[in-house]
Amino acid sequence: EEEIDTTMNLLQSHNSTLRCIYRYYSAMEPCDKKSAIMTQHQLWKLLTDCGLRSASLTLACANRIVAMAKRTTGVHNERIDVHSPDMQILVREFVEILVRI
């Protein structure tokens, strides 16, 4: 319970920064100029830029974390194509992914 409260407080205190990071990467190529929603390809770029991709966090592992986040947030009821670079990632899913990583 205390760990959950600590995590929630940390996320709330950095909410603006997380949203800025999300907006920055969602605007990178390739992107749909009409949409401000991050794609999985852009998430991969973020993981690479932050040095988070490694032998222990491969793209396949990151894709599984994305799938878990999508199921947890309850946004997608249909089958999730975890390896699609064009799969959209909402802000709440992005935060969930960062917590899981």
Steps between C-alpha positions, in 0.01 A plus 500: 500500500779744590687419177191568294446836673865592448481409131176695452649809671811475285295475181279792600798720581655426157178496299585814300846369412362163394243670277773716343707190425192331353423800278862531386527137392148486353599786267808315366514331164333284398184663620154587386505881495129504588550295813690567820492135607825311549562187295691197613781594259537833681503318835784280370687821412449633853629175652805515275569868572479439876732200481230267629528248217739227603537124518253501789251737332474397138238635260307176542498549877395865458220388266370259766503784755299714256246218462470467880452876533227499236318219680542671839363834383204316347507697176524209260265206503609372160817305426812712539767481228796540737761522224334768289712818489182696419308392811383810686596556863284735706643718776361279779648195328834681464513569875403138576780381270758717675391371839528140382844556347 
